[in-house]
């Protein structure tokens, strides 16, 4: 996968978008995530239990979908070394089930931005969107991140919080 150069506050203008490559979810992916997170709900961990349920098979838990989505976006490199932290998540919506065999694609769009009160960093609002192999949206959400300004590189400003 080709990664892009890190984007700083100055680059992250409203309307800027990034799209990831796809990743196919496997049953071992979901099982391993469930084991790490101690998720024991049978709809997420027992294919036999849910075979004849309304889900028609095992589905990935919402935190798995969020984690894979953020990982796909991280893999593009667009914030590597420039993001200082996530400040807020809001309006997370998991619209469709994700099952082993589904391929996920993540995208992000800058929807708002502002400088911090000291003018040394920026707060950027992002709209995340994840679709499956059929182009159906499975997850959407908003998050705010704290980002370095290119003009502050080499100063103490990007290390303070």
C-alpha positions as CSV (number, residue, x, y, z in Angstrom):
1,X,0.0,0.0,0.0
2,X,1.3,3.4,-0.9
3,X,1.1,6.0,2.0
4,X,0.9,9.7,1.6
5,X,2.9,12.4,3.3
6,X,1.6,13.5,6.7
7,X,-0.9,16.3,6.6
8,X,-0.7,19.2,9.1
9,X,-3.3,21.7,10.2
10,X,-2.5,23.9,7.2
11,X,-3.2,21.0,4.8
12,X,-6.4,19.8,6.4
13,X,-8.9,22.3,4.8
14,X,-12.6,21.7,4.9
15,X,-13.5,19.3,2.1
16,X,-10.1,17.5,2.2
17,X,-10.7,13.7,1.9
18,X,-8.8,10.5,2.2
19,X,-9.8,7.0,1.1
20,X,-8.3,3.8,2.3
21,X,-7.7,0.5,0.5
22,X,-10.0,-2.3,1.4
23,X,-9.6,-5.0,4.0
24,X,-11.5,-8.3,4.1
25,X,-12.7,-9.2,7.6
26,X,-12.0,-12.9,8.6
27,X,-13.6,-14.9,11.4
28,X,-10.2,-15.2,13.1
29,X,-10.0,-11.4,13.1
30,X,-13.3,-11.1,14.9
31,X,-12.5,-14.0,17.3
32,X,-9.1,-12.5,18.2
33,X,-10.6,-9.0,18.8
34,X,-13.3,-10.5,21.0
35,X,-10.7,-12.4,23.0
36,X,-8.6,-9.3,23.6
37,X,-11.6,-7.2,24.5
38,X,-13.4,-10.0,26.5
39,X,-16.5,-9.7,24.3
40,X,-18.4,-12.9,25.0
41,X,-21.8,-12.1,23.4
42,X,-22.7,-15.2,21.3
43,X,-23.8,-13.0,18.3
44,X,-20.1,-11.9,18.1
45,X,-18.4,-15.2,19.1
46,X,-20.4,-18.3,18.3
47,X,-21.3,-18.9,14.7
48,X,-23.5,-21.9,15.6
49,X,-25.6,-19.9,18.1
50,X,-26.4,-17.2,15.5
51,X,-26.7,-19.3,12.4
52,X,-30.5,-19.3,12.5
53,X,-30.9,-15.9,14.2
54,X,-32.0,-12.5,12.8
55,X,-28.3,-11.9,12.0
56,X,-28.0,-15.1,9.9
57,X,-24.5,-15.7,11.2
58,X,-21.8,-14.2,13.4
59,X,-21.4,-10.4,13.2
60,X,-18.5,-8.2,14.3
61,X,-19.0,-6.0,17.4
62,X,-19.2,-2.2,16.9
63,X,-15.8,-1.5,18.5
64,X,-14.2,-3.9,16.0
65,X,-15.7,-1.9,13.1
66,X,-14.5,1.3,14.6
67,X,-11.0,-0.1,15.2
68,X,-10.7,-1.5,11.7
69,X,-11.9,1.7,10.1
70,X,-9.4,3.9,12.0
71,X,-6.7,1.4,11.2
72,X,-7.5,1.6,7.5
73,X,-7.3,5.3,7.6
74,X,-4.1,5.3,9.7
75,X,-2.6,3.0,7.1
76,X,-2.8,5.8,4.5
77,X,-0.3,7.8,6.5
78,X,-2.2,11.0,6.3
79,X,-1.8,11.8,10.0
80,X,1.4,10.0,10.8
81,X,3.5,12.3,13.0
82,X,1.1,15.2,12.8
83,X,-1.7,14.2,15.1
84,X,-1.3,14.9,18.8
85,X,-4.4,13.1,20.0
86,X,-8.1,12.4,19.6
87,X,-10.2,14.9,21.5
88,X,-13.7,13.7,21.0
89,X,-15.9,11.1,19.2
90,X,-19.6,11.9,18.6
91,X,-22.6,10.6,16.7
92,X,-21.1,7.1,16.0
93,X,-23.6,5.1,14.1
94,X,-23.2,1.5,13.1
95,X,-25.8,1.1,10.3
96,X,-25.3,-2.5,9.1
97,X,-23.8,-5.6,10.4
98,X,-20.3,-6.6,9.4
99,X,-19.6,-10.3,8.9
100,X,-16.6,-12.3,8.2
101,X,-16.1,-12.1,4.4
102,X,-17.1,-8.5,4.2
103,X,-14.5,-6.1,2.8
104,X,-14.4,-2.7,4.4
105,X,-13.3,0.6,2.9
106,X,-12.8,3.7,5.1
107,X,-12.9,7.4,4.1
108,X,-12.6,10.6,6.1
109,X,-13.5,14.2,5.2
110,X,-12.5,17.4,7.0
111,X,-15.8,19.1,8.0
112,X,-14.5,21.9,10.3
113,X,-11.3,23.3,11.7
114,X,-10.1,26.0,14.0
115,X,-6.8,27.1,15.6
116,X,-6.3,26.5,19.3
117,X,-6.6,29.6,21.5
118,X,-2.8,30.1,21.5
119,X,-2.6,29.7,17.7
120,X,0.1,27.0,17.9
121,X,-2.0,23.9,17.0
122,X,-5.3,23.1,15.3
123,X,-8.5,21.3,16.1
124,X,-9.9,19.4,13.1
125,X,-13.3,17.8,12.9
126,X,-13.5,14.7,10.7
127,X,-16.4,12.8,9.3
128,X,-15.6,9.1,9.1
129,X,-17.4,6.8,6.7
130,X,-16.9,3.1,6.3
131,X,-18.5,1.0,3.5
132,X,-18.6,-2.6,2.6
133,X,-17.9,-4.3,-0.7
134,X,-21.4,-3.4,-1.9
135,X,-20.8,0.3,-1.3
136,X,-23.3,0.2,1.7
137,X,-22.4,2.4,4.6
138,X,-21.8,0.3,7.7
139,X,-20.4,3.0,10.0
140,X,-20.4,6.8,10.2
141,X,-19.1,9.1,12.9
142,X,-17.5,12.4,13.8
143,X,-14.3,12.9,15.7
144,X,-12.2,15.9,16.7
145,X,-8.4,15.7,16.6
146,X,-5.6,17.9,17.8
147,X,-3.1,18.5,15.0
148,X,0.3,20.1,14.8
149,X,0.8,23.1,12.6
150,X,3.6,22.9,10.2
151,X,4.7,26.4,11.3
152,X,5.2,25.1,14.9
153,X,7.6,22.2,14.0
154,X,10.8,22.5,15.9
155,X,9.3,24.5,18.7
156,X,7.9,23.4,22.1
157,X,4.4,24.2,20.9
158,X,3.7,20.8,19.5
159,X,4.8,19.0,22.6
160,X,2.7,21.0,25.1
161,X,-0.9,20.1,25.9
